[in-house]
Amino acid sequence: MNKRDLLQAGFRYAYSLTHNHHDAEDLVQEAWLKIYAKKGPIENKSLLLLSIRNLFIDRYRHNRLVHFVEYDEGVIGDTSFRAGDADLSMEEIDGCLNDLRPEEREAIYLKFVEEFTLSEIAELTERPRGTVLSLIYRGKSKLVRSMTYLLNKKKEIAG
């Protein structure tokens, strides 16, 4: 994996944790510099993601408050979720994702976006494999409930 792909993967992961473009950039830059200073050129995606996660946790503990900001449409693009005759906007999907606990959102991101295995996620997040499985299951269930509710609400309004 080249450096550009590593940075992109790191940014996507940091963004999934922070929901803020600038904070994600800061996390990636700080993680990259720390790893580079200690180990030289970075070629391991897992090491970068672990470093980003640890920095995020450190900041969370320091601040004891995490601020989540809506997606910037220019960064994410115009994507939507379609089920039958109804659409969910990116803003609505973001609302559903914000309903998840940060641990659930992180596990879902690593599984479905970065395509890590459960064992890799467990190792990266320093959680038991069963806990990761539970986080993904609960997170998916919450997303399905939230999205179904929104879709049904839209159908009622339209019909």
C-alpha positions in Angstrom: 0.0 0.0 0.0 1.5 3.4 -1.0 1.6 6.4 1.3 -1.3 8.1 -0.3 -3.6 5.1 0.2 -2.3 4.8 3.8 -3.1 8.5 4.5 -6.6 8.1 2.9 -7.4 5.1 5.0 -6.1 6.9 8.1 -8.2 10.0 7.3 -11.4 7.9 6.7 -10.9 6.1 10.0 -10.1 9.3 11.9 -13.2 11.0 10.3 -15.3 8.0 11.4 -14.2 8.6 15.0 -14.4 12.4 15.1 -17.0 13.4 12.5 -14.9 16.5 12.0 -12.7 17.1 8.9 -10.1 19.2 10.7 -9.9 17.0 13.8 -9.5 14.0 11.5 -6.6 15.7 9.6 -4.9 16.6 12.9 -5.2 13.0 14.2 -3.7 11.6 11.0 -0.9 14.1 10.9 0.0 13.6 14.6 -0.1 9.8 14.3 2.0 9.9 11.1 4.6 12.1 12.7 4.8 10.0 15.9 5.2 6.7 14.0 7.7 8.2 11.6 9.8 9.6 14.4 9.9 6.2 16.2 10.0 3.7 13.4 10.8 5.5 10.1 8.8 5.1 6.9 5.2 3.8 7.6 4.0 0.8 5.6 1.6 -0.8 8.0 -2.0 0.2 7.9 -2.9 -1.4 11.2 -0.1 0.5 13.0 -1.4 3.8 11.6 -5.0 3.0 12.5 -4.0 1.9 16.0 -2.0 5.1 16.5 -4.9 7.2 15.4 -7.3 5.4 17.7 -4.9 5.8 20.7 -4.6 9.5 20.0 -8.3 9.9 19.7 -8.8 8.1 23.0 -6.1 10.3 24.6 -7.9 13.4 23.4 -11.3 12.1 24.5 -9.9 11.4 28.0 -8.3 14.8 28.1 -11.4 16.7 27.0 -14.0 14.3 28.5 -16.2 15.5 25.7 -16.4 14.6 22.1 -18.1 17.0 19.7 -19.6 15.5 16.6 -20.2 17.7 13.5 -22.3 16.9 10.5 -20.7 15.7 7.3 -19.5 18.3 4.9 -21.4 17.5 1.7 -18.4 18.6 -0.4 -16.2 16.0 1.2 -18.6 13.1 1.3 -20.5 13.7 -1.9 -24.2 13.2 -2.7 -24.9 9.7 -1.6 -28.1 8.3 -0.3 -29.6 5.1 1.0 -32.4 3.7 -1.2 -35.0 1.2 0.0 -38.0 0.6 -2.2 -39.5 3.9 -3.2 -37.9 5.9 -0.4 -34.5 7.7 -0.1 -32.6 8.7 2.9 -30.4 11.8 2.6 -26.8 11.9 3.8 -28.0 14.1 6.7 -30.5 11.5 7.7 -27.9 8.7 7.5 -25.5 10.8 9.5 -28.3 11.3 12.2 -28.7 7.5 12.3 -24.9 7.0 12.7 -24.8 9.6 15.5 -27.4 7.6 17.4 -24.7 4.8 17.7 -22.3 4.7 20.6 -18.7 5.6 19.4 -17.6 2.0 20.0 -20.4 0.7 17.8 -19.6 3.2 15.1 -15.9 2.4 15.2 -16.5 -1.4 14.9 -19.0 -1.0 12.0 -16.6 1.3 10.2 -13.6 -1.1 10.6 -15.7 -4.1 9.5 -17.7 -2.7 6.6 -15.5 0.2 5.3 -12.0 -0.9 6.0 -13.0 -4.6 5.6 -11.1 -5.9 8.6 -11.9 -9.3 10.0 -13.4 -9.6 13.5 -10.0 -10.8 14.9 -8.2 -7.9 13.3 -10.7 -5.5 14.8 -10.4 -7.1 18.2 -6.6 -6.8 18.1 -6.7 -3.2 16.8 -9.3 -2.0 19.4 -7.9 -4.2 22.2 -11.3 -5.8 22.8 -12.3 -9.4 23.0 -13.6 -10.8 19.6 -17.0 -11.5 21.2 -17.3 -7.9 22.3 -16.5 -6.7 18.8 -19.2 -9.1 17.4 -21.7 -7.7 19.9 -20.8 -4.1 19.0 -21.3 -4.8 15.3 -24.6 -6.6 15.9 -26.0 -4.0 18.2 -24.8 -1.1 15.9 -26.4 -2.8 12.8 -29.6 -3.4 14.7 -29.8 0.3 15.8 -29.1 1.4 12.2 -31.8 -0.8 10.8 -34.3 0.4 13.3 -33.4 4.1 12.8 -33.4 3.8 9.0 -36.6 1.8 8.9 -38.3 4.4 11.2 -37.2 7.2 8.9 -38.3 5.4 5.7 -41.7 4.6 7.2 -42.1 8.2 8.3 -41.3 9.4 4.8 -43.8 6.9 3.3 -46.5 8.2 5.7 -45.8 11.8 4.7 -45.7 11.0 1.0 -48.8 8.7 1.0 
